[in-house]
């Protein structure tokens, strides 16, 4: 019974594959037998405006600034600029006052009886 079902399934697969290949070959033949299409006339090419010319760079470049014209950098021995003076009246930072009453007491948890434990079973001793 099982071998007949298997052979029937194989026969159906072969039939489906052969039908699909026949359909594909008919479609390909139909595409090959299409009539020739007329030539599409070429469109006229638009005329492009002239691009602007790139200006020429001068052959000689202006001279680089000399080392003497650059500002001097401060050295390690040069004095540092003085810091600005703070105003004589500087507001002092203060914290807001603490509340007069303390925080309320937290209620205590009720006494919970001990949680019962499940006895563990150990394997019997080996001989």
N, C-alpha and C positions, 0 to 999 in steps of 0.2 A: 504494500500500500504506500509506504514512504517513498519507494523508488519510482512508482508511477507519478506521484505528486512532484517529485524532483524533476523527472523528465518532462512533465507538462509545463513546469515553470521555465525550463530551459528552452522548450519549443516556443513558448510565448515571447521570450526575450529575443530569440532569433527572428521571429516573425516581425516584431516591432522594429528591430534594427533594419531589416530589409525594407520595410515600408518607408521608414524615415529616409533611407538612402535613395529610394525611388523618387520620393517627393523632392529631395534636394537636387537630384539630377534633372528632373523636369523643370525646376525653377532655374537652374543654370542654363539649360537649353533655351528656355524662354528669353533669358537675358541676352543670349548670343544671337537670337533671331530678330532682335529689334531692328527697325529700319534705321537707315543713316539719318542723323539729324542734319539740318542745314547749318552751314557755317555761320557763326555769329560775327557780324561785321565789327571791325575794330573801331574803337572810339577814338576821336581825335585827341592828340596829346595837348594838354593845356600848356601855354607858354608861361614860363616862370620869370618873374622880374629879376633883374640883375641884383646880386648880393652886393652890399657895400664893401668897399675895399678896406683892408685892415691897414691902419696907419703904421708907417715904419718907425721903429725905435731909433733914437739917436745912436750914432756909432760910438760916441764917447759918453761915459756915465759921469754924473757929477761926483766930485771927490767926497770921500767919507770924512766925517768930523775927526779932527785931530785929538790926540789924547789930552792936550793942554786945555781944550775947550770944554771937556767933560767936567762935571762937578766932582769934587773929591769926596771920598767916602771917609766916615769917621774911623779913626784907628782905636786900638784897645786902650791907649793911654789918654785919649781925649776925654775931657770931663763930660759927664752926663747932664742933660738939661734938668733943671730943678723942677720938682713936683709943685703943682699949684697948692696954695694953702687952703685948708678947710675953713669954713666960716666958724666964728667963735661960738655961736649958738647952734648946736646940733641937737635935734630932738632925740631923746632917749627912747629906745624900744622898751615897752612894758607889756607884760602879759595880762590878760583880763583876770579879774579876781576869781578865786576858786569858789564854788558854791558853799554856803554856810553849812548845809546839812550833808551828811555822808550819803553815799549811794545806798539804796534799800538793800536789806539782807536778802540773799537768795533763799528760797524755801528749801528745806532739807528734803532729800529723797526718802521715801518710806523704806522701812526695813524689808528687804527682799529675802525670802527664805533661800537657802542654798538650792541651786539647780540640781536635780537628780542626774546622776551619771548612768550611762548604759554600761553594764559590765562587759568587759572584753573577753572573748573566748580565745583561749590559747590552744594550739594543736596538741594532740596527745603526745606524750614522750615517745621517742623512737626506741626500739629494742636493739 
